[in-house]
Amino acid sequence: MSAFFLQFQPQQPVMSIPVHLSAMFDLEPMVDDRVFDSSSLFSSTASDVTDDHSTITVGGSISTPSSSYPDPDCSPPLSQMISGASPPLKRQKAVLFDTKKILSGSKAGRDLIANIERTGLLTKQDEHVMVKTLVGCLIPRQGKNPGAFEKNALAESVVTAFPCLRDPQGATGYEAFYTKGAKGFPATGYLEEHLRYVRKHMLQAVTQECTSTSVMANTKPKRPAGADETTLEHQSKIEWLKDNIEPADKVAELMAVTADYRREWIKNRERTVAEIFQEYPRLMNSNMIEQDYRLAYPSSADNLLERWSAMVEPIIEYGTQMCPLWREILEFPPNMVLKELTNDQKSILALLMLPVICEGIIKKGAPGKGTYRDVVKSFIDTQRDIINMPQYLKEIDTKLHPQPFVLSLGSADLESRNAFVIMEKQAIPQPSVMKAVDVCYKAHYVLDCKYQVQCKGVWTFFEKCVFSQQGVQSRETATLRGLRAFLAHKNVL
């Protein structure tokens, strides 16, 4: 058996140190035994280490370990590794966990592997099985407070085993499973959340998660023609726009000329939407919100209309798999058949499924949350054709139903005859529900207002996956990352 021999000075006490390097590092075997002094050992490279040895000999005595590490799927804690003799961190991380081998230890785990390989997605039920199993392997070996390195290693092993779960826009690709805390934000991800849950029940203490608010882009876009005019000249145009709604061409021209001035005016002070519309009433005109957005973000202005059709089928597939009770939640008839829906109906269905997917589990008593119906309504409020519009607008509770949001009128399920964007209890007509969603999203940036709490996850989806909004620091949830990974797996991103 090959062994290391460490030569120390005779007067120094020595002890035997068993190390299982072959189990951890997968190194090439040596053809002969070598003798090193203490300094050469700790500066040796991976090629200097034998693969088949089971002991380290110190001062001429050999120590044999009593038993191997009990779980071959979970390597010993890193604290048991000899400092200075270990390979690079990337190689250490690669040998810490084998997700498929861990999951294969139970029937539920084997079924989970088959489900992912068949569908390319991780359902909520499978997610619970996976996270519970992996954390169950992690805690006995690393304790209930494992380090970020071990959690990163475990998360990376998941997307290595199942590439379809890798987030294409993430820095690591496994942020849905673990994201290290940084810049005041706590660590997140399925694994971290379950570890927090386990600690809470083990210690009988409540842990609180930090929340964050969306920070809208504060970048300066290219200045349109006329942006260098003096404030007095701008004011004269603004006053003209307050008093005139025609001719339409001149209104559009002056709105474009004053766009940069208006944007700075909105951002430099805390303006309410009511104050903005009072100063710029023509923003309520058709196409004016869209024009202001296009001048500020020309590269993403058409993204929704160009990308959405390819996303419809994957979103419906993901939603039906993740939310088996979608018909009940969305109050659709139980006999609704997806194959019988038209393309327009599927497009509306995909939009209505987004709140159910992106908002996750509605927890009782969660601030700003209600039922699934309330969440969907905060995004798109579907009403029948026969509606008293003035009365409807008057009765809007701005605290329970923040604006802007979309109103869709139709005579049947998944049918929209008329669509509107509702802002400040006023209805701006749109040619379709899709166009209304497009304008509603852009209104958040033109008016510099925050996403509604009830459907924040939906607007964050559009921000990250559709418009690829630049300069925005919205917090991404594990649910969003999972959906994005599935869309990338379907090659629609």
Wavefront OBJ file of the C-alpha trace (Angstrom):
o trace
v 0.000 0.000 0.000
v 1.371 3.368 -0.991
v 1.853 5.892 1.812
v 3.202 9.342 2.615
v 6.069 9.694 5.084
v 6.385 13.012 6.895
v 9.762 13.621 8.458
v 9.722 15.878 11.528
v 12.489 16.815 14.001
v 12.873 14.121 16.701
v 11.991 16.483 19.554
v 8.607 17.430 18.023
v 5.584 15.310 19.020
v 3.883 13.643 16.113
v 0.520 12.008 15.530
v -1.061 9.891 12.836
v -3.562 11.664 10.539
v -5.853 9.398 8.449
v -6.959 10.988 5.195
v -9.176 9.528 2.452
v -7.880 11.542 -0.471
v -8.977 9.028 -3.069
v -12.614 9.276 -1.979
v -12.591 13.059 -2.219
v -10.336 14.026 -5.086
v -10.266 11.200 -7.659
v -6.513 11.512 -8.228
v -4.167 9.482 -10.426
v -2.295 6.639 -8.635
v 1.468 6.790 -8.083
v 3.788 4.015 -9.083
v 6.061 4.303 -6.055
v 6.135 5.549 -2.493
v 7.691 8.939 -1.965
v 9.179 10.617 1.083
v 8.574 14.283 1.754
v 9.504 16.628 4.493
v 6.700 18.641 6.119
v 7.208 21.699 3.904
v 7.088 19.714 0.685
v 3.817 18.016 1.624
v 1.854 21.201 2.106
v 3.158 22.691 -1.154
v 2.599 19.566 -3.202
v 0.232 19.532 -6.153
v -2.547 17.104 -6.956
v -0.199 15.056 -9.121
v 1.999 14.343 -6.057
v -0.816 12.635 -4.143
v -1.543 8.925 -4.396
v -5.004 7.592 -5.091
v -4.943 4.148 -3.532
v -3.454 4.935 -0.116
v -5.534 4.792 3.023
v -3.063 6.104 5.582
v -0.470 8.793 6.162
v 2.646 7.690 7.971
v 4.143 10.211 10.392
v 7.564 9.648 11.889
v 7.630 6.081 10.599
v 4.362 4.844 12.172
v 1.338 3.907 10.110
v -2.202 4.755 11.137
v -5.101 2.910 9.516
v -8.587 4.443 9.671
v -11.134 2.438 11.534
v -13.883 2.843 8.919
v -14.611 4.700 5.732
v -16.961 7.681 5.601
v -20.508 6.338 6.055
v -22.187 8.043 3.099
v -20.433 7.842 -0.287
v -22.861 10.351 -1.806
v -22.041 13.114 0.688
v -18.345 13.734 1.301
v -17.078 14.620 4.815
v -17.238 18.242 5.998
v -14.584 20.443 4.477
v -13.224 21.025 7.974
v -11.938 17.442 7.854
v -9.841 18.143 4.762
v -6.136 18.836 5.340
v -5.414 22.515 4.789
v -3.032 23.166 1.938
v -3.169 19.645 0.460
v -6.641 19.896 -1.109
v -7.227 20.495 -4.824
v -8.810 23.685 -6.212
v -12.244 24.649 -4.847
v -13.922 23.906 -8.162
v -12.714 20.293 -8.005
v -13.694 19.991 -4.360
v -17.187 21.234 -5.177
v -17.553 18.707 -7.978
v -16.972 15.718 -5.686
v -19.019 16.807 -2.682
v -22.432 15.659 -3.936
v -23.988 13.435 -6.573
v -27.630 14.512 -6.815
v -28.862 11.609 -8.927
v -27.206 9.070 -6.650
v -28.725 10.691 -3.570
v -32.209 10.790 -5.107
v -31.937 7.222 -6.391
v -31.923 6.015 -2.800
v -35.731 6.215 -2.601
v -38.644 5.349 -4.861
v -39.924 8.933 -4.724
v -36.491 10.121 -5.799
v -36.344 7.690 -8.706
v -39.801 8.788 -9.835
v -38.640 12.408 -9.588
v -35.652 11.714 -11.861
v -37.911 10.050 -14.416
v -40.385 12.952 -14.308
v -37.719 15.598 -14.912
v -36.109 13.656 -17.741
v -39.523 13.152 -19.360
v -40.989 16.671 -18.984
v -37.957 18.928 -18.606
v -39.477 20.756 -15.606
v -39.567 20.535 -11.827
v -43.118 20.448 -10.479
v -43.944 21.756 -7.036
v -44.423 18.229 -5.708
v -41.112 17.043 -7.182
v -39.396 20.174 -5.855
v -40.513 19.303 -2.324
v -39.220 15.736 -2.677
v -35.894 16.872 -4.130
v -35.221 19.624 -1.594
v -36.244 17.507 1.379
v -34.015 14.641 0.239
v -30.980 16.781 -0.547
v -31.214 18.820 2.647
v -31.695 15.550 4.528
v -28.297 14.478 3.179
v -26.683 17.862 3.840
v -27.653 18.457 7.487
v -26.306 15.224 9.048
v -22.909 15.852 7.433
v -22.560 19.635 7.566
v -24.930 20.588 10.393
v -28.044 22.745 10.318
v -25.952 25.799 9.375
v -23.806 24.582 6.461
v -21.454 27.041 4.816
v -22.070 28.806 1.534
v -19.500 26.577 -0.174
v -21.391 23.379 0.654
v -24.748 24.904 -0.322
v -23.291 26.160 -3.599
v -21.862 22.702 -4.250
v -25.198 21.016 -3.612
v -27.085 23.493 -5.813
v -24.526 23.120 -8.613
v -24.844 19.346 -8.460
v -28.589 19.687 -9.170
v -28.190 21.570 -12.468
v -25.242 19.346 -13.376
v -27.499 16.307 -12.996
v -30.450 18.039 -14.700
v -29.243 20.643 -17.249
v -32.844 21.538 -18.129
v -33.149 23.221 -14.688
v -30.233 25.587 -15.307
v -31.174 29.301 -15.430
v -29.784 30.642 -18.743
v -29.597 34.221 -17.460
v -28.160 33.459 -14.037
v -24.546 34.038 -13.142
v -24.234 30.447 -11.890
v -27.324 28.868 -13.404
v -28.484 27.372 -10.098
v -29.772 30.531 -8.385
v -33.243 28.974 -8.062
v -31.751 26.424 -5.663
v -29.246 28.631 -3.857
v -28.157 32.252 -4.129
v -25.637 33.546 -1.623
v -26.687 36.637 0.310
v -25.057 39.886 -0.752
v -25.474 43.657 -0.488
v -27.963 43.497 2.350
v -30.061 40.730 0.767
v -30.329 37.342 2.533
v -29.504 34.061 0.845
v -32.386 32.604 -1.169
v -33.327 29.524 -3.165
v -35.193 26.277 -2.575
v -32.374 24.737 -0.518
v -31.829 27.818 1.633
v -35.557 28.210 2.272
v -35.901 24.603 3.385
v -32.843 24.888 5.624
v -34.411 27.974 7.175
v -37.660 26.047 7.656
v -35.823 23.172 9.327
v -33.915 25.503 11.649
v -37.127 27.292 12.564
v -38.770 24.078 13.709
v -35.635 22.686 15.320
v -35.100 25.831 17.378
v -38.796 26.705 17.744
v -37.988 30.250 16.639
v -39.374 32.367 13.858
v -36.973 33.651 11.248
v -37.890 36.663 9.211
v -36.967 37.153 5.596
v -35.905 40.498 4.297
v -37.910 41.944 1.443
v -36.860 44.359 -1.200
v -38.561 46.834 -3.437
v -38.028 47.266 -7.123
v -35.637 50.055 -8.032
v -36.590 51.439 -11.391
v -33.986 52.287 -13.973
v -32.341 55.646 -13.505
v -30.246 55.664 -16.639
v -30.266 58.596 -19.005
v -31.436 57.610 -22.498
v -30.578 59.418 -25.675
v -32.048 62.912 -25.658
v -34.698 63.512 -28.338
v -34.765 66.519 -30.634
v -35.581 69.701 -28.779
v -34.366 68.378 -25.416
v -31.862 71.227 -25.035
v -34.503 73.936 -25.078
v -34.812 76.207 -22.062
v -37.293 75.549 -19.296
v -39.375 78.522 -20.436
v -39.747 77.103 -23.936
v -40.721 73.737 -22.497
v -43.299 75.347 -20.281
v -44.969 77.038 -23.234
v -45.317 73.683 -24.988
v -46.569 72.007 -21.825
v -49.243 74.676 -21.382
v -50.321 74.240 -25.008
v -50.631 70.469 -24.470
v -52.815 71.035 -21.410
v -55.334 73.059 -23.427
v -55.357 71.161 -26.749
v -56.091 67.630 -27.835
v -55.869 68.298 -31.592
v -54.339 68.187 -34.103
v -53.085 64.725 -33.166
v -49.834 65.065 -35.145
v -48.836 68.220 -33.292
v -49.754 66.709 -29.935
v -47.522 63.700 -30.649
v -44.697 65.959 -31.831
v -44.752 68.202 -28.749
v -45.034 65.184 -26.436
v -41.884 63.777 -28.061
v -40.029 67.115 -27.773
v -40.852 67.435 -24.076
v -40.294 63.730 -23.261
v -36.804 64.097 -21.815
v -37.772 67.149 -19.749
v -40.882 65.306 -18.518
v -38.882 62.213 -17.565
v -36.462 64.230 -15.462
v -39.351 66.160 -13.895
v -40.998 62.892 -12.834
v -37.842 61.246 -11.484
v -36.287 64.187 -9.667
v -39.190 64.529 -7.260
v -41.611 62.143 -5.642
v -44.632 62.712 -7.861
v -47.922 60.911 -7.512
v -49.565 59.563 -10.653
v -52.375 62.071 -10.147
v -49.883 64.962 -10.138
v -48.217 63.635 -13.297
v -51.512 63.422 -15.181
v -52.505 66.867 -13.969
v -49.312 68.345 -15.433
v -49.320 66.110 -18.543
v -52.927 65.135 -19.318
v -52.015 64.033 -22.862
v -50.282 60.974 -21.400
v -53.794 59.569 -21.198
v -54.128 59.830 -24.974
v -53.793 56.718 -27.082
v -50.151 55.745 -27.844
v -48.587 58.460 -25.655
v -47.392 56.073 -22.907
v -45.942 53.820 -25.589
v -44.245 56.754 -27.345
v -42.552 57.947 -24.132
v -41.327 54.410 -23.414
v -40.005 53.951 -26.961
v -38.019 57.198 -26.735
v -36.461 56.032 -23.452
v -35.927 52.332 -24.265
v -36.009 51.881 -28.063
v -34.327 48.463 -28.082
v -37.028 46.744 -25.982
v -40.174 48.628 -27.072
v -41.442 45.802 -29.330
v -40.218 42.820 -27.299
v -43.563 41.635 -25.972
v -45.345 41.617 -29.314
v -42.363 39.897 -30.962
v -41.674 37.235 -28.305
v -45.016 36.393 -26.751
v -46.444 34.025 -29.392
v -43.511 31.619 -28.921
v -43.955 31.671 -25.124
v -47.673 30.849 -25.017
v -47.536 27.048 -25.352
v -44.553 26.558 -22.960
v -46.167 28.794 -20.306
v -49.424 26.818 -20.522
v -47.512 23.522 -20.340
v -45.525 24.728 -17.336
v -48.597 26.162 -15.622
v -50.732 23.032 -16.018
v -47.912 20.861 -14.668
v -47.069 23.134 -11.752
v -50.694 24.008 -10.879
v -52.946 20.957 -11.446
v -55.909 22.901 -9.994
v -55.586 25.756 -12.497
v -59.159 25.355 -13.749
v -60.532 25.690 -10.232
v -58.232 28.593 -9.366
v -59.113 30.530 -12.521
v -62.809 29.563 -12.206
v -62.945 27.785 -15.552
v -65.299 24.865 -16.273
v -63.783 21.488 -15.306
v -64.373 20.128 -18.804
v -62.275 22.799 -20.567
v -60.004 21.081 -23.123
v -56.770 22.853 -24.039
v -56.580 21.326 -27.519
v -59.909 22.886 -28.440
v -58.823 26.454 -27.639
v -58.026 28.950 -30.383
v -54.682 30.740 -30.534
v -56.224 33.921 -29.103
v -57.790 31.968 -26.237
v -54.467 30.256 -25.483
v -52.738 33.639 -25.429
v -55.218 34.949 -22.840
v -54.942 31.715 -20.836
v -51.138 32.027 -20.711
v -51.487 35.591 -19.399
v -53.947 34.494 -16.695
v -51.669 31.607 -15.669
v -48.709 33.894 -15.008
v -50.030 35.201 -11.643
v -50.720 31.634 -10.518
v -47.196 30.542 -11.501
v -45.162 33.578 -10.484
v -46.806 34.380 -7.162
v -46.311 30.865 -5.801
v -48.224 29.698 -2.730
v -50.600 32.302 -1.309
v -49.907 32.220 2.417
v -52.701 33.138 4.768
v -52.153 36.568 6.241
v -49.297 37.484 3.896
v -49.073 41.292 3.585
v -50.562 42.629 0.377
v -51.767 39.181 -0.713
v -55.250 37.762 -0.983
v -56.693 34.744 -2.734
v -55.473 33.528 -6.110
v -58.473 35.284 -7.603
v -57.364 38.568 -6.013
v -53.857 38.118 -7.423
v -55.150 37.447 -10.938
v -57.547 40.380 -10.686
v -54.725 42.736 -9.691
v -53.090 41.876 -13.033
v -56.061 41.421 -15.387
v -59.586 42.055 -14.136
v -61.968 40.088 -16.369
v -65.555 41.312 -16.472
v -68.606 40.609 -18.605
v -69.486 42.892 -21.502
v -72.404 44.403 -19.657
v -70.760 46.771 -17.207
v -71.430 50.299 -16.070
v -67.974 51.730 -16.770
v -68.371 55.043 -14.855
v -69.684 53.164 -11.840
v -66.920 50.551 -12.106
v -64.201 53.228 -12.204
v -65.761 55.133 -9.325
v -65.876 52.055 -7.086
v -62.194 51.094 -7.529
v -60.520 50.909 -4.118
v -56.993 52.152 -4.794
v -55.673 50.487 -1.628
v -57.084 47.053 -2.364
v -56.643 47.334 -6.139
v -53.602 49.510 -6.949
v -53.206 50.876 -10.453
v -52.248 50.539 -13.257
v -53.917 47.256 -14.187
v -55.692 45.722 -17.182
v -59.471 45.467 -17.591
v -60.826 42.906 -20.074
v -64.482 42.729 -21.097
v -65.945 39.639 -22.778
v -69.070 37.527 -22.973
v -67.390 34.182 -22.262
v -64.308 32.630 -20.683
v -61.033 33.475 -22.449
v -62.784 35.990 -24.657
v -61.979 39.695 -24.754
v -64.057 42.085 -26.838
v -62.699 45.232 -25.224
v -59.513 45.908 -23.270
v -58.410 48.911 -21.211
v -55.505 50.083 -19.075
v -56.863 51.524 -15.825
v -54.868 54.410 -14.330
v -56.105 56.955 -11.804
v -59.650 55.636 -12.219
v -59.564 56.398 -15.931
v -59.791 53.825 -18.711
v -57.427 54.031 -21.702
v -58.853 51.810 -24.495
v -56.539 49.317 -26.220
v -57.059 47.143 -29.309
v -56.398 43.841 -27.469
v -55.571 42.346 -24.086
v -51.996 41.757 -25.204
v -51.584 45.405 -26.172
v -53.146 46.452 -22.858
v -50.589 44.347 -20.947
v -47.825 45.901 -23.068
v -48.943 49.468 -22.291
v -49.593 48.666 -18.619
v -46.049 47.383 -18.182
v -44.578 50.444 -19.893
v -46.671 52.766 -17.739
v -44.696 51.638 -14.671
v -41.529 53.078 -16.227
v -43.013 56.182 -17.819
v -44.741 57.122 -14.550
v -41.904 55.789 -12.368
v -44.269 53.801 -10.148
v -43.666 50.529 -8.333
v -45.177 47.186 -9.271
v -48.345 46.275 -7.414
v -47.542 44.014 -4.454
v -50.198 41.464 -5.417
v -48.722 40.747 -8.844
v -45.140 41.911 -8.477
v -43.861 38.528 -9.640
v -45.780 38.810 -12.926
v -44.342 42.212 -13.837
v -40.883 41.022 -12.801
v -41.310 38.133 -15.263
v -42.023 40.595 -18.083
v -39.121 42.761 -16.953
v -36.568 39.934 -16.895
v -37.765 37.429 -19.484
v -39.555 39.553 -22.088
v -38.306 43.153 -22.076
v -34.815 42.392 -20.680
v -35.037 45.737 -18.918
v -31.684 47.403 -18.329
v -30.697 49.242 -15.138
v -33.337 47.549 -12.947
v -32.546 45.760 -9.687
v -35.734 43.807 -8.992
v -35.261 40.756 -6.769
v -35.714 37.480 -8.641
v -37.560 34.643 -6.925
v -36.808 30.946 -7.250
v -40.189 30.546 -8.955
v -39.219 33.035 -11.651
v -35.877 31.337 -12.191
v -37.609 27.964 -12.545
v -39.994 29.295 -15.185
v -37.149 30.986 -17.048
v -35.100 27.783 -17.033
v -38.063 25.899 -18.524
v -38.561 28.517 -21.259
v -34.857 28.300 -22.080
v -35.158 24.511 -22.193
v -37.935 25.003 -24.755
v -35.675 27.405 -26.734
v -38.037 30.396 -26.539
v -35.697 32.810 -24.734
l 1 2 3 4 5 6 7 8 9 10 11 12 13 14 15 16 17 18 19 20 21 22 23 24 25 26 27 28 29 30 31 32 33 34 35 36 37 38 39 40 41 42 43 44 45 46 47 48 49 50 51 52 53 54 55 56 57 58 59 60 61 62 63 64 65 66 67 68 69 70 71 72 73 74 75 76 77 78 79 80 81 82 83 84 85 86 87 88 89 90 91 92 93 94 95 96 97 98 99 100 101 102 103 104 105 106 107 108 109 110 111 112 113 114 115 116 117 118 119 120 121 122 123 124 125 126 127 128 129 130 131 132 133 134 135 136 137 138 139 140 141 142 143 144 145 146 147 148 149 150 151 152 153 154 155 156 157 158 159 160 161 162 163 164 165 166 167 168 169 170 171 172 173 174 175 176 177 178 179 180 181 182 183 184 185 186 187 188 189 190 191 192 193 194 195 196 197 198 199 200 201 202 203 204 205 206 207 208 209 210 211 212 213 214 215 216 217 218 219 220 221 222 223 224 225 226 227 228 229 230 231 232 233 234 235 236 237 238 239 240 241 242 243 244 245 246 247 248 249 250 251 252 253 254 255 256 257 258 259 260 261 262 263 264 265 266 267 268 269 270 271 272 273 274 275 276 277 278 279 280 281 282 283 284 285 286 287 288 289 290 291 292 293 294 295 296 297 298 299 300 301 302 303 304 305 306 307 308 309 310 311 312 313 314 315 316 317 318 319 320 321 322 323 324 325 326 327 328 329 330 331 332 333 334 335 336 337 338 339 340 341 342 343 344 345 346 347 348 349 350 351 352 353 354 355 356 357 358 359 360 361 362 363 364 365 366 367 368 369 370 371 372 373 374 375 376 377 378 379 380 381 382 383 384 385 386 387 388 389 390 391 392 393 394 395 396 397 398 399 400 401 402 403 404 405 406 407 408 409 410 411 412 413 414 415 416 417 418 419 420 421 422 423 424 425 426 427 428 429 430 431 432 433 434 435 436 437 438 439 440 441 442 443 444 445 446 447 448 449 450 451 452 453 454 455 456 457 458 459 460 461 462 463 464 465 466 467 468 469 470 471 472 473 474 475 476 477 478 479 480 481 482 483 484 485 486 487 488 489 490 491 492 493
